[in-house]
Amino acid sequence: MNSAVHRLRLVSMPEGLSFLLLLVCVVLKSTTSFNGVPVLGMVHGILWTFYMLFALIAWYRQRWSFWRAVWVMALSVLPLGGFYAERLMAKEELQGYEAAPAVLA
């Protein structure tokens, strides 16, 4: 098991979930008196920072192409991207990078 890919996989799902919850909180802030944005914003920011750090480490250790690294990092800014990234990393972790599907490689 590659620890860089495993760490990225572990943080991608919570990062994606925190992003969706943050979007819900932004809507609730505008429509109700509930304001969870400051707390969820900080939680999401911390998870996003770890996601990017682990993506950079995985890029270096796995010797990903530049475009694959950009794709994995771009997934963090899409509402369901964290969930897709987790699936990509799960495949890579199980099969190895060579057998994983080539995403913009």
Secondary structure, 3 states (H helix, E strand, C coil): CCHHHHHHHHHHHHHHHHHHHHHHHHHHHHHCCCCCHHHHHHHHHHHHHHHHHHHHHHHHHHCCCHHHHHHHHHHHHCCCHHHHHHHHHHHHHHHCCCCCCCCCC
